[in-house]
Amino acid sequence: MTHPALPAVTVYDRLRHVAAARPDACALEFQDQSFTYADILELVERAAALLRSASIGFGDAVVSYATNSPDLLFVYFAAAKLGAVYVPVNPNMSAAEVGYIYGHSDAKLLLHDSLAAGVAERLVPTQCRQLLSNVTATTVPEEANLPPCGAVSRKTDFLICYTSGSTGAPKAVVLDHGSQVDVCASLSEFWGLTESDVTLVALPLGYLFGLTTASAAGLLSGGSVVLLPKYRPSDVLEAMIARHATIFHGVPTMFTMMLEYVEQNRASFDLSAVRQLICAGAPLPEEIAQRFARTFGKPLRNYYAATECSPVIGHPDAHSRALPPGSIGCLAPGAEVRIVSAEGHDCPVGVEGEFYVRGAATMNRYLKNPELTATALSGGWFRTGDLGQVDAAGYYFITGRIKDTIFRGGANIAPAEVEAVLSTHPDVANVAVVGAPDKIYGEVPVAYIVPRGDSRPGEQALISHAQASLADFKIPRHYVLVGGLPLGKTGKIDKSALKAAWALPDHGACSFSSNVEDRQK
């Protein structure tokens, strides 16, 4: 039985409805801990009270910087109750990146775990930080449990999610309360989520994919969520069996690693009880999809969305037929897609254009960036930068992308951000970063470096320099020293030429001469 969606302003309202209907049902498991819906509601209330005692109220931003734990979910729902703004941060972010997010979001509080304590101490004063575990472990005075400080509506800001931007600066995506209620309802309908489902979550809760798409959607459908501290292929495969999981979300890299673990260890896992294996975050190579289906006897189901807009396209539960080869699926409930030509016209069936999308959760704006907002939103449609087409039966296909974003294991990397950091190295005169194919991560960043003068910077020196400012997954592990960078007709760096050069035996180390010489020719 699925509980019908009731009018709800916030995800906290929806949680209370589910908890009232199923107070004693198992809602969440983490390691050796188990929480009923009644337990979760009590812990959310405690988290909300403690946040209020820390002067967090309507419109105040709270940043979380921690590895997976139930407390992150309790704070998510507590912030919804208070009308506060929740800012989840990828635990792999560097101190510099977390500092930027804390300042840019005007946060009043940083919640962190013990692993991030050192970073937190360097970033913010004592009164502005709190151990995440204290949120529910501390007894809070009764008078601290007060109602929200303002009138929370569906249009009130709720989430700020930071994602890589094509200009290098992280983009701060602002989503409202209504978007979170609606996206969970849409996903529940799309994948047929019920009280019987057990969703296994190994994705970081610092991303919307783990926080909302997997965890919140599973809980607000009345099912059970099993949360893992981090992703390890062996842990996931064993938990699927032991916890009787029916739903699992992952990026292509996660499924590739599961395949390699099984093949290298000559192991076998019966995944017949898992009814949905949902793959998103980056293009799914057809070879990986076919290998996975052969090895585990279960197909991977495509899902396409963006931090700015979700859900959009995927393989719905009610659709038992296999998708046409190369297709990412059909429209999710509430989603719309326009395919627009470079001239701004809607493309007919079978003709490639840019995806303009809107869905249950479409962003309100980019925080403090009206110019970028105006560029990204066109008449209420979000411009994805992805190229594709639709066939006569309503199946969608992605054929390329306009932006040069690198998708490494489901994480987005803006080349401009990496280039900006590497260019500050004293031995670097110029730099260009591109995505190179990788069988595990899909793509990895590689850097083409023009040395300054007669210097020859080594890989380790460049890696160490980047580590001071960038999350580890953004740092190139391959550096090619070149005499110059290829330029296109407009004078911009020709990154397609660099990608083609990567396939050469020497990765094009001797293929490019000085920029000045190239321009003079």
QUIPENOR-V57752 format. One record per backbone hydrogen bond with DSSP energy under -0.5 kcal/mol. CO is the residue of the C=O (numbers start at 1). NH is the residue of the N-H. If there is no record, write none. Layout:
CO/NH + CO/NH
This chain:
1/195 + 10/14 + 11/15 + 12/16 + 13/17 + 14/18 + 15/19 + 16/20 + 17/21 + 18/22 + 22/25 + 22/37 + 23/38 + 25/37 + 27/225 + 28/35 + 29/227 + 30/33 + 33/30 + 35/27 + 35/28 + 36/40 + 37/41 + 38/42 + 39/43 + 40/44 + 41/45 + 42/46 + 43/47 + 44/48 + 45/49 + 46/50 + 47/51 + 48/52 + 49/53 + 50/54 + 51/54 + 51/56 + 52/55 + 55/57 + 57/60 + 60/85 + 61/108 + 61/109 + 62/87 + 63/111 + 64/89 + 65/113 + 69/72 + 69/73 + 70/73 + 70/74 + 71/75 + 72/76 + 73/77 + 74/78 + 75/79 + 76/80 + 77/81 + 78/82 + 79/83 + 79/84 + 82/149 + 83/59 + 84/86 + 85/62 + 86/88 + 86/160 + 87/64 + 88/162 + 89/66 + 90/93 + 92/472 + 94/98 + 95/99 + 96/100 + 97/101 + 98/102 + 99/103 + 100/104 + 101/105 + 102/107 + 103/106 + 106/61 + 109/63 + 109/111 + 110/130 + 111/65 + 112/132 + 113/116 + 114/117 + 116/120 + 117/121 + 118/122 + 119/123 + 120/124 + 125/128 + 126/129 + 128/110 + 130/112 + 131/134 + 132/135 + 133/136 + 133/137 + 134/138 + 141/144 + 142/145 + 144/146 + 150/152 + 153/156 + 154/178 + 156/177 + 158/86 + 159/175 + 161/173 + 163/171 + 165/168 + 171/163 + 171/173 + 172/367 + 173/161 + 173/175 + 174/364 + 174/365 + 175/158 + 175/159 + 176/180 + 177/180 + 177/181 + 178/182 + 179/183 + 180/184 + 181/185 + 182/186 + 183/187 + 184/188 + 185/189 + 186/190 + 187/191 + 188/192 + 188/193 + 190/317 + 194/197 + 197/199 + 197/224 + 198/200 + 198/246 + 198/247 + 199/201 + 199/226 + 200/202 + 200/249 + 201/228 + 204/207 + 204/210 + 207/211 + 208/212 + 208/213 + 209/214 + 210/215 + 211/216 + 212/217 + 214/218 + 215/219 + 216/220 + 217/221 + 218/223 + 219/222 + 224/199 + 225/29 + 225/227 + 226/201 + 227/31 + 229/68 + 230/232 + 232/236 + 233/237 + 234/238 + 235/239 + 236/240 + 237/241 + 238/242 + 239/243 + 240/245 + 241/244 + 246/275 + 246/276 + 247/200 + 248/278 + 250/280 + 251/254 + 251/255 + 252/256 + 253/257 + 254/258 + 255/259 + 256/260 + 257/261 + 258/262 + 259/263 + 260/264 + 261/265 + 262/266 + 262/267 + 269/271 + 271/274 + 273/275 + 276/248 + 276/278 + 277/279 + 277/301 + 278/250 + 279/303 + 283/285 + 285/289 + 286/290 + 287/291 + 288/292 + 289/293 + 290/294 + 291/295 + 292/296 + 292/298 + 293/297 + 300/302 + 301/279 + 302/315 + 304/312 + 304/313 + 306/309 + 308/363 + 309/306 + 310/361 + 312/332 + 313/304 + 314/316 + 314/330 + 316/319 + 318/320 + 324/327 + 329/396 + 330/314 + 332/335 + 336/358 + 338/340 + 338/356 + 339/347 + 340/354 + 341/344 + 345/341 + 348/351 + 353/388 + 354/340 + 354/356 + 355/384 + 356/338 + 357/382 + 358/336 + 360/362 + 361/310 + 365/174 + 365/367 + 366/369 + 369/373 + 370/374 + 371/375 + 372/376 + 373/377 + 376/378 + 376/383 + 377/379 + 378/381 + 381/378 + 381/383 + 382/357 + 382/384 + 385/402 + 385/403 + 386/355 + 387/399 + 387/400 + 388/353 + 389/397 + 390/350 + 391/394 + 395/391 + 396/328 + 396/329 + 397/389 + 397/399 + 400/387 + 406/408 + 406/413 + 407/409 + 407/443 + 408/411 + 411/408 + 413/406 + 413/415 + 414/417 + 414/418 + 415/419 + 416/420 + 417/421 + 418/422 + 419/423 + 421/424 + 422/425 + 425/428 + 427/429 + 427/452 + 430/450 + 432/448 + 434/446 + 436/444 + 438/442 + 441/409 + 441/443 + 442/438 + 444/436 + 445/477 + 445/478 + 446/434 + 447/449 + 447/480 + 448/432 + 449/451 + 449/482 + 450/429 + 450/430 + 451/453 + 452/455 + 458/462 + 459/463 + 460/464 + 461/465 + 462/466 + 463/467 + 464/468 + 465/468 + 466/469 + 466/470 + 471/474 + 471/475 + 472/475 + 478/447 + 479/481 + 480/449 + 486/494 + 488/491 + 492/488 + 493/495 + 494/498 + 495/499 + 496/500 + 497/501 + 498/502 + 499/503 + 500/503 + 501/504 + 504/507 + 506/509 + 508/511 + 508/512 + 512/483 + 512/484 + 514/518 + 515/519 + 516/520 + 517/521
